[in-house]
């Protein structure tokens, strides 16, 4: 097992009771539950950072497409103009 570092934490009485009951129900130590919770918190934070970076990359691609005129195909008409031309009122 990897080297462990001892930490002292302060929790609310209801958290202590819930932690103790949950650890007992799962057959693990309270420390194991706390380590697992910290691991999940850190993994969630990493996932959120990956998602934020991905979203920023998408937004930058949209800005670039807008600057460079991607997607227009060289057309000068708008969708609304096309629909107006097609009407036979």
C-alpha positions in Angstrom: 0.0 0.0 0.0 1.2 3.5 -0.8 2.4 5.7 2.0 -0.5 7.4 3.8 -0.5 10.9 5.3 -2.4 11.5 8.5 -5.0 14.4 8.4 -7.3 15.7 11.0 -10.7 17.0 9.9 -13.6 18.5 11.6 -17.1 17.4 10.6 -20.6 18.0 11.9 -22.1 15.4 14.4 -24.7 14.3 11.8 -21.9 13.8 9.2 -20.1 11.6 11.8 -23.1 9.5 12.4 -23.8 9.1 8.7 -20.2 8.3 7.9 -20.0 5.7 10.7 -23.3 4.0 9.6 -22.3 4.0 5.9 -18.9 2.6 6.6 -20.4 -0.1 8.8 -23.0 -1.0 6.2 -20.3 -1.3 3.5 -17.8 -3.1 5.8 -15.1 -0.6 5.2 -13.3 2.0 7.4 -14.4 5.6 7.7 -11.0 6.6 6.4 -11.5 4.5 3.3 -14.9 6.2 2.6 -13.2 9.6 3.1 -10.4 8.7 0.7 -12.9 7.5 -1.9 -14.9 10.7 -1.6 -11.8 12.8 -2.1 -10.8 10.7 -5.1 -14.3 11.2 -6.6 -14.2 14.9 -5.9 -10.8 15.2 -7.7 -11.9 13.1 -10.6 -15.0 15.2 -11.0 -12.9 18.4 -11.0 -10.6 16.9 -13.7 -13.6 15.9 -15.8 -15.1 19.4 -15.5 -11.8 21.0 -16.6 -11.6 18.7 -19.6 -15.2 19.6 -20.5 -14.5 23.3 -20.1 -11.4 23.1 -22.3 -13.3 21.2 -24.9 -16.1 23.7 -24.9 -13.6 26.6 -25.3 -12.0 24.8 -28.3 -15.5 24.5 -29.9 -16.2 28.1 -29.3 -12.9 29.1 -30.8 -13.7 27.0 -33.9 -17.0 28.8 -34.2 -15.3 32.2 -33.9 -12.7 31.1 -36.6 -15.5 29.9 -38.9 -17.3 33.1 -38.5 -14.1 35.2 -39.2 -13.2 33.1 -42.2 -16.7 32.6 -43.6 -16.9 28.9 -43.3 -20.1 27.2 -44.4 -21.3 29.9 -46.7 -20.2 28.0 -49.8 -19.8 31.3 -51.6 -23.6 31.9 -51.6 -24.8 35.4 -51.4 -28.5 34.7 -50.8 -30.1 34.0 -47.5 -32.5 31.3 -46.6 -35.3 33.9 -46.2 -34.6 35.2 -49.7 -34.8 31.7 -51.1 -38.2 31.1 -49.5 -39.5 34.5 -50.8 -38.5 33.6 -54.3 -40.2 30.2 -54.1 -43.6 31.7 -53.1 -46.3 31.7 -55.8 -49.0 33.7 -53.9 
